[in-house]
């Protein structure tokens, strides 16, 4: 318990509680069941993106192309299934989008591992390339008539709540996909040598290579996983929104990275947890939600996101400096 109270996760959780109480005092509607369900619903796609970004940052990189991969995968998948008038279940859509995302992720992996280029530069370039190719050759018009399987999947709910005004709030079954992704990634990072290798190359790639870790294979795994999960997240988004728009994720990567950094993942790599990432996601979503409830103009969200990135980076940098000083004093 004492160790947890010293961790970044504890401070993020404490901030969540304090902020929630303050917002609830300003607007009691914040604690309504409908608003809570909306918050959890909003966390599904954002949460998957955050887990993706967390893995990359832990490994010492920064990926800003996952939203472009998600947009490309979901739109191309919807376009293909619509063209062939596919009427089956959503699982084919998940599989097709994951394969498309995997192939795009392999492009990132190849460029980063083969030419030793900075991940931020590579993913900035590929994100622009993917979106340019999508809009030029696949299409740019929103698809409103999505396959039947996606529509049916969006109608399956785990929970429904009816407000006093008669509005029905539902928690979709796709939340289980987020839970499954979080559980799998947590298990990999916590209990496998692969997870230890991801932390190792983020902490010190030279030492990790000397210890026998194959950095190239690890990078291929990371960016392949990022691509596949981005495709899955894109299909979930299309299902929940009941349409496929290639521009939906424009700029969303900044919000996701802010959440991951606030959750305690160090921008320098080598440290981060699934729990902290989830706390960061809910903190960012609650802040955005509170702006709406308090009647603050939506364009303030960009200012808040930028401020969160600065604050989160500053906190993790301070923690890293403090840890280094402790080790120096011991030695």
Secondary structure, DSSP 8 states (H G I E B T S, - for coil): -HHHHTSHHHHHHHHHHHHHHHHHHH-GGGGSHHHHHHHHHHHHHHHHHHHHHHHHHHTT-----HHHHHHHHHHHHHHHHHHTT--S-THHHHHHHHHHHHHHHHHHHHHHHHH---HHHHHHHHHHHHHHHIIIII--S-B-S--HHHHHHHT-EEEEEE-TTS-EEEEETTHHHHHHHHHHHHHHHHHSHHHHHHHHHHH-HHHHHHTT--HHHHHHHHHHHHHHHHHHHHHHHHHHHTSB-TTTTTTHHHHHHHHHHHTT--TTSS---HHHHHHHHHHHHHHHHHHHHTT--TTHHHHHHHHHHHHHHHHHHHHHHHHHHHHHHH-
